Amino acid sequence: MKRTGFVLMVQYVVHHKKAPDAKCLEFLQRIEEEASDQRNFVKKATNWCLRQIGKRNKHLHPIAIECAERIARQESSSAKWIAADALREFRSEGVLRRLFT
């Protein structure tokens, strides 16, 4: 059920382009709380959701980076993987070019 929740969050973030960023901020809080879940599909869905929020617009990008950096400080190996993968994508040339040019 948890994986499904994150997938629904991704669908919301991707398909509701005019939705307010406030909802995404709520999602980031939930992602941070659940990042330590070790189940593979939950971990991947959590990471996917974080990455989609961070790529949504230039306002959410730095907020998602801060969230990923907080997740990276958690003790869980799952959380560390989620954060490292998201930060790698957030800092990629393609994402930065799309958001800031």
C-alpha positions, 0 to 999 in steps of 0.5 A: 500500500505504501508503494501505491501511495508514492506512485499516486503522488508521482502521478499528481506531481507529473500530471497536475501541472497547474497544481499549487506547490504546497501539495508537493511540500506535503509530499516531501514531508512524507517522503522524508518520514518514509525514506527508511523503509527497506522494501525495494519497491517502496524505496524505488517509489519514494525515490521516484517521487522525490526526483519528480518533485525536484524536477517539477520547477525551479522553486521546488528544485532547491527545496527537494535538494534540501530534503534529499540532504536531510534524508542522506543524514538518516542512518538507514541504507535505504534513505542514503540510497534514495538521497544519493540517487536523487541528488545525482539527478538534481545536479545533472546538467540536463535537469539544471539546464531544463529548469534554469534556462 
